[in-house]
Amino acid sequence: MKAMILAAGKGTRVRPITYTIPKPMIPILQKPVMEFLVELLRQHGFTEIMVNVSHLAHEIEGYFQDGQRFGVQIGYSFEGYIEDGELVGKALGSAGGIKRIQDFNPFFDDTFVVMCGDALIDLDLTAAVKWHRQRGAIATVIMKTVPQDQVSSYGVVVTDDDNRIVAFQEKPTVEEALSTNINTGIYIFEPEIINYIPSNQEYDIGGQLFPKLVEMGAPFYGLPMEFEWIDIGKVPDYWQAVRSVLSGDVTNVSIPGHEVSPGIYTGINVAVNWDKVHIQGPVYIGGMTEIEDGVTIIGPTMIGPNCHLCAGAIVDNCVIFEYSRLGPDVRLVDKLVFGRYCVDKTGTTIDVRAAALDWLITDSRQPETMATPLDFQIM
């Protein structure tokens, strides 16, 4: 069976991470989020996967290559152009990307699945496809029910008593919402759907294609399902995804490494004297990380590989990317550290260079410089 993963977006709401990493490559405990999707598709018999790429396309293509080591076949559709020998991304939109593939050479010749490349999901795709076919649908949106007070954060799907989609509401107020079913960005399509997408132009599934189907009265359905779904749309969402995995709330995602004590996992060759640190799980510590005496780590916290936590540092409910060095007696609470950036859980970013805090958070590969007085703390 065939599927498509949408991976051409710039991920502007997950900056600064997506300055150098495309959103589908953002790691969840050292594994790109898109890898979990590829594994899920393979488990349900989807072994031919097209991926549309644009922003930092080489990062995705270089990692997944032809898909062989993942037990699938993967092809790529680049959206953009070459300027002065450099690839310049210019995404065609979620629907436009599908159309480009089909115009190049008809690929989608049977029921196929489309999903965004930036979400952790645990979904019975086999059951969903069966339901879609039984309805004789041309398109099915996989929906998830959320509490009424959360509807304003999502695209709401309105269906009739037969689950036929009659309307969409984009982030309505709680009072205006006509449903608590939301669009998860997971779709099941028949090839005929592509006939309603124009060629060679930017075109969106949710904003343009779906309203057209509703207007036509097409056999277009919404299927509510119970499953884990964490959309990494913004920095706080990524934060929640890591927390959920560390807490064991996502059933198809295991914590890598070795469990050295309950709730504490490490990669290989972590340099630490366990008797002289305080670590409270759930915590993951990447390989070749050095943790000096007197460090306190409180979970849920993820520390990437090749990091260096200096004596007396306190890390509480944080995500620390690889090659980060935290200075002596630094206290980080509810922070994400990515290279030169420190981000709190609301998404507010501190550029540590601009703030003259290089002594506080640095690249662990750089030689240590003379320390500045250590009475500054990021709270």
C-alpha positions in Angstrom: 0.0 0.0 0.0 1.0 3.6 -0.6 1.2 6.7 1.6 2.5 10.2 1.6 4.2 12.1 4.4 4.0 15.9 4.2 7.4 17.3 5.1 7.9 20.5 3.1 7.0 23.1 5.7 9.4 25.6 7.2 8.3 24.9 10.8 8.3 28.6 11.7 6.4 28.1 15.0 9.1 25.7 16.2 12.0 28.1 15.8 14.8 28.3 16.8 15.0 24.5 16.4 13.9 24.6 12.7 16.6 27.1 11.7 18.9 24.1 11.2 16.6 21.1 11.6 13.5 20.5 9.4 10.5 19.8 11.6 10.1 16.1 10.7 13.7 15.6 11.8 13.2 17.1 15.3 14.4 14.3 17.7 12.2 12.6 20.3 14.8 10.9 22.5 17.4 10.9 19.6 15.0 9.6 17.0 13.5 11.9 14.4 9.7 12.2 14.8 9.2 11.2 11.1 10.9 7.9 11.8 8.1 6.9 14.2 5.6 7.6 11.3 7.6 5.5 8.9 7.6 2.6 11.4 3.8 3.0 12.0 3.1 2.9 8.2 5.3 -0.2 7.8 3.5 -1.9 10.6 0.2 -1.4 8.8 1.4 -2.5 5.4 2.2 0.8 3.8 5.6 0.1 2.2 5.7 2.7 -0.6 6.0 6.2 0.8 6.3 9.5 -1.0 7.7 12.5 0.9 7.4 16.0 -0.3 10.4 18.1 0.8 11.5 21.7 0.6 13.0 23.4 3.6 16.3 21.7 4.5 15.4 18.9 2.2 18.9 17.3 2.3 18.5 16.7 6.0 15.5 14.5 5.4 16.8 12.8 2.3 20.2 12.1 3.8 18.8 10.4 6.9 16.0 8.3 5.3 17.6 7.7 1.9 15.6 5.1 0.0 14.0 3.7 3.1 15.6 0.3 2.8 16.9 0.2 6.4 13.4 1.0 7.6 11.8 -1.8 5.7 10.0 0.4 3.2 10.6 2.2 -0.1 10.8 6.0 0.1 10.8 8.5 -2.8 11.1 12.3 -2.6 9.4 15.2 -4.4 11.4 18.4 -4.0 9.4 21.6 -4.1 11.5 24.6 -5.1 14.3 25.6 -7.5 18.0 26.0 -7.8 19.6 29.4 -7.5 23.4 29.9 -7.8 23.9 26.2 -7.3 21.8 26.2 -4.1 18.5 24.5 -3.5 15.8 27.1 -2.6 12.6 25.7 -1.1 9.2 26.9 -2.3 6.5 24.6 -0.9 3.4 23.9 -3.0 1.0 23.4 0.0 -0.2 20.1 1.3 -2.5 19.4 -1.7 -0.2 20.9 -4.3 2.5 18.5 -3.2 0.3 15.5 -3.9 -0.7 16.9 -7.3 2.9 17.4 -8.3 3.7 13.8 -7.6 0.8 12.5 -9.6 1.5 14.9 -12.5 5.0 13.7 -12.7 4.0 10.1 -13.0 0.7 8.6 -11.7 1.7 7.1 -8.3 -1.4 7.0 -6.2 -3.5 4.2 -7.9 -5.5 2.9 -4.9 -6.6 4.0 -1.4 -3.7 5.9 0.2 -2.9 7.6 3.5 -1.6 11.2 3.9 -0.1 12.4 7.2 1.9 15.4 8.4 5.5 14.6 9.2 5.5 16.3 12.6 3.3 14.4 14.9 3.6 11.4 17.3 0.7 9.1 16.7 -0.4 5.6 17.8 -3.2 4.9 15.4 -4.8 1.7 14.0 -4.4 2.6 10.3 -5.7 -0.8 9.2 -9.1 -0.2 11.0 -9.3 3.3 9.7 -8.8 2.3 6.0 -11.4 -0.5 6.4 -13.9 2.0 7.8 -13.1 4.5 4.9 -13.7 1.8 2.3 -16.9 0.5 3.9 -18.3 4.1 3.6 -17.4 4.4 0.0 -15.6 7.6 0.8 -13.5 9.6 -1.5 -11.8 11.2 1.5 -11.8 10.6 5.2 -10.4 12.8 8.0 -9.2 11.1 11.1 -10.6 13.1 14.0 -9.9 13.2 17.7 -12.2 14.4 20.4 -10.8 17.1 22.7 -12.3 18.8 25.8 -14.6 21.7 25.0 -12.2 24.3 26.5 -9.4 23.2 24.1 -11.2 23.6 20.7 -9.9 27.1 20.1 -6.4 25.6 19.5 -7.5 23.4 16.6 -9.3 23.1 13.3 -12.8 21.7 14.3 -14.6 19.3 12.0 -18.4 19.3 12.0 -20.2 16.1 10.9 -23.8 14.9 10.6 -25.3 11.8 12.2 -23.7 9.6 9.6 -20.2 11.1 10.1 -20.4 13.0 6.8 -18.5 16.2 7.0 -20.6 19.3 6.6 -18.4 22.2 7.8 -15.0 23.2 9.2 -14.2 25.8 11.8 -10.6 27.1 12.1 -9.8 27.7 15.8 -13.3 28.8 16.8 -14.0 30.2 20.2 -15.4 27.8 22.8 -18.8 29.5 22.4 -18.8 29.3 18.6 -17.5 25.7 18.3 -20.1 23.3 16.8 -18.1 20.2 17.6 -15.3 18.9 19.8 -13.9 16.8 17.0 -10.6 18.1 15.6 -8.6 17.6 12.4 -5.5 15.6 13.2 -3.9 16.1 9.8 -4.3 12.3 9.0 -6.2 11.6 5.8 -7.4 8.6 3.8 -7.9 9.4 0.1 -9.0 7.7 -3.1 -7.0 8.6 -6.2 -10.0 10.5 -7.6 -9.4 13.2 -5.0 -6.4 14.4 -7.1 -8.7 15.4 -9.9 -9.9 18.3 -7.7 -6.5 19.8 -7.1 -5.1 22.3 -9.7 -1.7 21.7 -11.1 1.4 23.9 -10.7 0.2 26.1 -7.9 0.2 26.3 -4.1 -2.9 24.5 -2.8 -3.9 23.5 0.7 -5.8 20.4 1.8 -7.6 21.9 4.8 -8.1 25.4 3.6 -9.0 24.8 -0.1 -9.5 21.2 -1.1 -11.8 20.2 1.8 -14.2 23.2 1.5 -14.6 22.3 -2.2 -15.5 18.7 -1.3 -18.1 19.9 1.2 -19.6 22.3 -1.4 -19.7 19.5 -4.0 -21.5 17.2 -1.6 -18.8 14.5 -2.2 -18.7 11.3 -0.1 -16.4 13.0 2.5 -16.4 11.7 6.1 -14.8 12.2 9.5 -13.8 9.2 11.6 -13.4 9.9 15.3 -10.8 7.5 16.9 -9.2 7.2 20.2 -5.4 7.2 19.9 -2.3 9.1 21.1 -1.7 12.2 19.0 0.9 14.8 19.8 1.3 17.5 17.1 4.7 19.2 17.3 3.3 22.4 15.8 4.9 24.8 18.3 7.7 24.7 20.9 5.3 24.0 23.8 4.0 21.1 21.8 7.5 19.6 21.4 8.0 20.1 25.1 4.8 18.1 25.8 5.8 15.4 23.3 9.1 14.7 25.1 7.4 14.8 28.5 4.8 12.3 27.3 7.4 9.9 26.0 9.5 10.1 29.1 6.3 9.5 31.2 5.4 6.4 29.1 2.2 8.0 27.8 2.9 7.2 24.1 2.7 3.4 23.7 4.6 3.0 20.4 7.6 5.0 21.6 10.1 3.3 23.8 12.8 5.1 25.8 16.2 4.2 24.4 19.4 3.3 26.2 19.9 1.4 29.5 17.8 1.8 32.6 20.5 2.3 35.3 17.8 2.8 38.0 14.0 3.2 38.0 13.1 5.9 35.5 16.7 6.9 34.7 17.9 5.9 31.2 21.3 6.6 29.7 23.1 6.1 26.4 26.6 4.5 26.4 29.6 5.8 28.3 28.1 8.5 30.4 30.7 10.0 32.8 29.0 10.3 36.2 29.6 9.3 39.8 26.1 8.2 40.7 26.8 8.5 44.4 27.6 12.3 44.1 24.6 13.5 42.0 20.9 13.7 42.6 18.7 12.5 39.7 15.0 12.0 39.9 13.3 10.4 36.9 11.9 10.2 34.4 15.2 11.3 32.8 17.1 10.4 29.7 20.9 11.2 29.4 22.6 10.7 26.0 25.8 8.9 25.5 29.2 10.5 26.1 27.7 13.1 28.4 29.7 14.3 31.4 27.9 15.1 34.7 30.1 16.5 37.4 29.6 16.0 41.1 26.8 18.0 42.8 24.5 18.1 39.8 20.8 17.8 40.3 18.5 16.6 37.5 14.7 16.4 38.0 12.5 14.8 35.4 10.9 14.7 33.1 14.1 15.9 31.5 16.0 14.9 28.4 19.7 15.6 28.0 21.2 14.9 24.6 24.5 13.2 23.9 27.9 14.9 24.3 26.7 17.4 26.9 28.6 18.7 29.9 26.9 19.7 33.1 29.3 21.4 35.5 29.4 21.0 39.2 26.4 22.3 41.1 24.1 22.7 38.1 20.4 22.2 38.6 18.3 21.0 35.6 14.5 20.7 36.4 12.0 19.8 33.7 14.2 20.6 30.8 15.1 19.5 27.3 18.8 20.0 26.6 20.0 19.3 23.0 23.4 17.7 22.1 26.7 19.4 22.7 25.4 21.8 25.3 27.6 22.9 28.3 25.9 24.3 31.4 28.2 26.3 33.6 28.8 25.7 37.3 25.9 26.3 39.7 23.6 27.2 36.8 19.9 26.6 37.5 17.6 25.8 34.6 13.9 25.3 35.2 11.3 24.7 32.5 13.8 25.4 29.7 14.7 24.1 26.3 18.4 24.6 25.4 19.2 24.4 21.7 22.6 25.6 20.6 22.9 29.3 21.3 19.2 29.6 22.3 17.4 29.0 25.5 13.6 28.7 25.2 11.0 28.6 28.0 7.9 26.4 27.8 5.8 29.3 26.4 8.1 29.5 23.4 9.9 32.7 24.5 13.5 32.6 23.2 16.6 34.0 24.8 19.6 34.3 22.5 22.4 33.6 24.9 25.0 35.3 22.8 23.0 38.5 22.4 22.4 38.4 26.2 26.1 37.9 26.9 25.4 34.5 28.5 27.9 32.4 26.6 29.5 31.4 29.9 26.1 30.0 31.0 25.3 27.8 28.0 28.0 27.0 25.5 28.9 24.4 23.0 30.6 21.6 25.0 33.2 21.2 22.3 34.6 24.7 22.8 37.4 25.3 25.3 36.3 26.7 28.6 36.8 30.5 29.0 37.2 32.5 32.2 34.0 32.3 34.2 31.9 35.3 34.9 30.4 35.8 38.4 27.8 33.0 39.0 25.0 34.9 40.7 22.8 35.0 37.5 20.2 32.4 37.1 17.6 31.8 34.4 14.3 31.2 36.1 
